[in-house]
């Protein structure tokens, strides 16, 4: 499952969907209204174009969708980008829409949940919410780029973060670049 919220960084969500297709994964997309605005502003895509990138798309208000139930087996859920509002809802079990309900189900079923949180600077509420999600078994993954591979473009930075997230989510075929130590 891929969730996209209104935080900056829509490129991460889009790349996850596209990489999922490359790896032959079935992807389920849930996007918030603010996420749609950001996808349009940052990437120039409308809702229909974004939804076409997923195997299946679900409306935010459709709490009866298959992904709202633990009986629907999923490997993992990634929210990319994850707003502080969504982080707070997940941290407090506030499943008032399909995105936060699916995240809650992911945690209760002990499946992998990765939140690519986007905000700086962080206040104490943000930090406590991140701690809470971590204590519940979620993984907080701010998309902080690695520079030791000397990326040449924003696309390379996004791709590397996405590969690391896919690996954390347990996706076979994820291919993050590993640090091989200093070469003298």
Buried (B, 14 or more C-beta within 10 A) or exposed (E): BBBBBBBEBBBBBBBBBBBBBEBEBEBBBBBBEBBBEBBBEBBEBEBEEBBEBBEEBBEBEBBEBBBBBBEBEBBBBBBBBBBBBBBBBBBEBBBEBBBBBBBBBBBEBEBBBBBBBBBEEEEEEBEEBBEBBEEBBBBBBBBEEBEEBEBEEEEBBBBBBBBBBBBBBEBEEBEBBEEEEEEE
